[in-house]
Amino acid sequence: MFFDHLTPDWPNRIAAAQADLGRGRPDLALARLQTAATDPAAAPEAVRLCASALRQLGRNAAAVPLLERVVSANPASAVAEHNLAAALGDLGNVLGAAQAAQRAIDKGGKAPETWLVLGRALQALGRLTDAESAYRESLRLRPGQIEARRDLAQLIWMRTADATAAMRPFDTTNVPAALHEPLIALGAAARLDMQDDRASYDWLLAHLGPESGPRLHLAAARAAGGFDPPLALTHARAALEAAPEAPEARLAVVTALMGCGHVADALPMLDAHLQDVPLDQYAIALRYTAWRLLHDPRALTPADYETLVGGYTVPTPEPRTDLAPWMAEAGEALGRLHAFQTHPFDQSVRMGTQAPIDPRWAGDPVLDAVFAALDAPVSAYVDAMQGQTDPMSQRRTAAGWEMSGAWSIRLREGGRHTDHIHPKGWVSSALHVVVPTPTPDALRAGWLRFGAVRLGVGLDLPAEYWVEPRPGRVVLFPSWMWHGTQPFTGEGERLTIAFDVQPR
């Protein structure tokens, strides 16, 4: 779809784009407003909405220049600075995010969301005490600021690995009644990440009742899937009954049906969902899983994995000639970024830590050189999509690609990534920088694996494809593809850089 009239009708385009965004179609909104990115005379609201559509598509790098235009056009606006700070933070430019958030506050911004953005940026910069203060200021301004409570709890957990202390921000005392359910649901998710499925469900049990809303039933479905698939399906159906238009409730029912073995019943729901939300990476992953279980010819084959999973050795930058010492230096630089004791919430990391990185300016010349060297393999991978028909390749554009965020993972002995997908990605990755010493008695320990799927205790499929990690090897694959790692034992650690890519 193209909207290339010589004289844009901005009011109508803006209204239509707002409707597109409201129904979860940022791709259509962007098509309507894309000329605003290059038209200096475009209506300011068109520029802002264009940036919003880009951000919803995960294209924060493209959104930032537009948000900077909005700031320039409204130099006294704290809101414009806040929006810029949020985009910079999502991109991984944490220094820029902290500076923009502070400017918003200096311009009189009193929004608790700005303090939340500031706290996240300060946390990523390693200023952990200041970050905690910013989260608490966000909560002082609005005690019901749910995301600030979650981030404060997560910071406490990652700094101390103390689950009891980390649960305190989920106390509903002095929180408006309307916010109890979302706060309880977040507490259940945190317990699941810090402890296990049963602990999460037990936390919810005291709050579940006939009047419980969809949030609690969704959280209960997720937890119960780990020990009682039929119970998970009961909660998922209750969530869908309470919120029949909610995509997350629909997918919860699909997930629970598959966990109960009712794959044939789940597939039509997946097809209908993807008609409405074609870029839903989790739904795409579930559909490939359903095809696999039903022996459908559309399921991934070994040849598909060979085509869709690309392994490349990053080129050593001049004047260097040896990859090994360069990766060793990069490993030392990455090690300095990891200030925490344990993993964050709602991520795949177990027995390890995670640290964000700005891919445009990592703050260390060795890491900057690493990101520069990634250009060639990513471009080669994207070029190879031409002519392919899978859901990732169909989104390839002639305009190329851009990184939408990057982070480092450090796994220690016993560490692993649980099998997952990247819901906001297009192309995902793992650059192996430091790998553990292999042990002869542990087959594929520490290897990257694809196709393993675990939807609670009811569905547990083995991996179908593996890639051996080597320092300097970057592995690229569709964001909708299930991936994780084999746990490793023995000496050493596993240090990687991961990043997501979006089409321009």
C-alpha positions, 0 to 999 in steps of 0.5 A, spaced: 500 500 500 502 506 498 500 513 499 504 518 495 499 524 493 503 530 491 499 534 496 498 530 502 491 530 506 495 530 513 488 531 517 485 525 513 492 521 513 493 522 521 486 520 523 486 514 519 493 512 522 490 513 529 485 508 527 490 503 524 495 504 531 489 503 535 487 496 532 494 494 532 496 495 525 503 500 525 505 497 518 499 501 515 499 507 519 507 507 517 505 507 510 500 512 510 505 517 514 512 515 511 512 521 507 512 525 513 519 522 515 522 526 509 517 532 508 520 538 512 513 541 511 509 535 514 504 536 520 507 535 526 502 530 529 504 526 522 511 526 524 510 524 531 505 518 529 510 516 524 515 515 529 510 512 534 508 507 528 516 506 527 517 504 534 511 499 535 514 496 529 521 496 533 524 501 528 527 505 534 533 507 530 528 510 524 524 513 529 529 517 533 530 523 528 523 524 527 522 525 535 528 530 535 525 534 529 519 534 534 523 536 540 526 542 535 519 544 533 517 544 541 523 546 544 520 547 551 516 541 551 517 536 556 513 531 553 517 531 546 523 530 550 520 524 554 518 521 547 525 522 545 528 519 551 523 513 551 525 511 544 533 512 545 532 507 551 529 502 547 534 503 542 539 502 547 542 509 547 542 509 555 546 515 555 542 519 550 536 516 554 538 519 561 540 526 558 533 527 554 529 524 560 533 529 565 532 535 560 524 533 560 525 534 568 529 540 567 523 543 563 518 542 568 516 535 566 513 531 572 510 525 569 512 519 573 513 515 566 519 520 565 522 518 572 521 511 570 525 512 563 531 515 567 531 510 572 532 505 566 537 509 563 541 510 569 540 502 571 543 501 564 549 505 565 551 502 572 548 507 576 544 502 580 543 507 587 541 513 582 536 508 578 533 505 585 532 513 587 529 514 580 524 508 581 522 510 588 521 518 585 516 515 580 512 511 585 512 517 590 509 521 584 504 515 582 504 510 587 500 506 582 505 506 577 505 499 576 511 498 571 516 502 576 514 497 581 516 491 577 522 495 575 524 496 582 523 489 584 527 487 578 533 491 580 532 489 587 532 481 585 538 482 580 542 486 585 541 481 591 538 475 588 533 476 594 526 473 592 523 476 599 526 483 598 524 483 591 517 481 592 515 487 596 514 492 591 508 488 589 505 489 595 498 492 594 497 496 600 496 504 598 495 502 591 488 503 588 483 497 588 483 498 580 490 496 580 491 490 584 490 485 579 495 488 574 500 488 580 498 481 582 499 479 575 506 482 575 508 479 582 506 472 579 510 473 573 516 475 578 515 469 582 515 464 576 522 467 574 525 467 581 522 461 583 517 456 579 511 455 576 507 452 583 510 458 587 507 463 582 500 460 582 500 459 589 501 467 589 495 468 585 491 463 588 489 467 594 487 473 589 483 468 584 475 468 585 469 469 581 470 476 579 477 475 577 479 479 571 483 477 565 489 479 567 489 474 573 487 468 569 492 469 564 497 469 569 494 463 572 494 460 565 501 461 564 503 458 571 499 452 571 501 450 564 508 448 568 504 443 572 497 442 570 495 443 563 487 442 563 487 447 569 491 452 564 486 451 559 481 453 564 484 459 566 485 461 559 478 460 557 476 464 563 481 470 560 478 469 553 471 469 556 472 476 560 476 479 554 474 476 547 477 481 543 484 481 547 489 478 542 493 475 548 487 471 551 486 468 544 493 466 544 493 463 551 487 459 549 491 456 543 498 455 548 493 451 553 490 447 547 497 445 545 499 444 552 493 439 552 494 436 546 489 439 542 493 441 536 488 441 531 483 445 535 488 450 536 490 451 529 484 455 526 485 460 532 492 461 530 490 462 522 485 467 524 489 471 529 495 471 524 489 474 519 488 480 524 496 480 526 500 478 521 507 480 524 505 476 531 512 473 532 509 468 537 503 466 533 508 464 527 512 460 532 506 457 535 503 455 528 510 452 525 510 448 532 502 446 530 504 444 523 510 440 526 505 436 531 500 435 525 506 432 520 503 438 516 508 439 510 509 446 511 513 444 518 520 446 518 525 441 515 532 440 516 533 444 509 529 450 512 534 450 518 540 450 513 537 456 509 534 460 515 539 459 520 546 463 518 553 462 521 558 467 519 565 469 522 566 476 523 571 479 519 577 482 523 578 489 523 585 492 520 590 492 522 588 486 526 590 480 523 588 475 528 581 473 531 582 470 537 585 476 541 580 481 538 575 476 541 578 476 548 579 483 548 571 484 547 570 479 552 574 483 557 570 489 555 563 485 555 565 483 562 565 490 565 558 491 563 555 485 567 554 488 574 548 484 577 548 477 581 542 474 577 538 474 571 532 479 569 525 478 569 521 475 563 527 473 559 530 467 557 537 467 561 538 462 567 544 462 571 547 468 568 546 476 567 544 481 562 546 488 560 544 492 554 549 495 549 548 501 544 549 498 538 551 505 535 556 507 540 558 502 545 562 506 549 568 502 548 573 502 542 573 494 542 566 493 542 565 499 537 569 495 532 565 489 533 558 492 531 562 495 525 564 488 523 557 485 524 555 489 518 557 485 513 555 478 515 548 481 517 547 484 510 549 478 507 544 474 511 539 479 509 541 479 501 540 471 501 533 472 503 531 474 496 526 470 493 525 466 499 517 465 501 518 464 509 515 470 514 521 473 515 524 473 508 517 476 505 518 482 510 525 484 506 525 491 503 530 494 498 532 499 503 536 494 507 536 493 515 537 497 522 539 494 529 533 495 533 537 494 540 543 490 543 545 486 549 550 482 552 549 475 556 553 472 561 552 465 563 556 461 568 556 454 569 550 451 569 547 457 565 542 456 559 537 460 555 530 457 556 527 456 549 524 462 546 522 467 540 523 474 540 516 477 539 519 484 537 524 482 532 525 480 525 532 477 525 535 475 531 542 473 533 547 471 537 555 473 537 559 468 541 565 472 544 567 467 549 565 460 550 566 455 555 571 449 555 567 443 552 567 437 556 567 430 552 561 427 556 556 433 555 554 432 548 553 439 545 554 443 552 553 450 551 551 450 543 545 454 540 539 450 539 533 451 534 526 448 534 526 445 542 519 448 544 516 447 551 509 449 553 509 447 560 509 440 562 504 438 556 508 439 550 516 438 550 519 437 543 526 436 542 531 441 538 531 439 531 538 443 529 544 445 533 550 450 532 556 450 535 559 456 538 566 459 537 569 465 538 567 470 533 561 466 530 555 470 529 549 466 528 543 469 525 536 467 524 528 469 524 526 472 530 520 467 530 524 461 530 524 457 537 531 458 540 535 456 546 542 453 549 544 447 551 546 448 559 554 447 560 558 444 565 565 445 566 570 451 567 569 458 563 563 462 561 559 463 555 559 471 553 555 473 547 552 479 544 545 479 542 541 484 537 535 484 533 534 487 526 528 490 523 527 492 516 528 499 514 
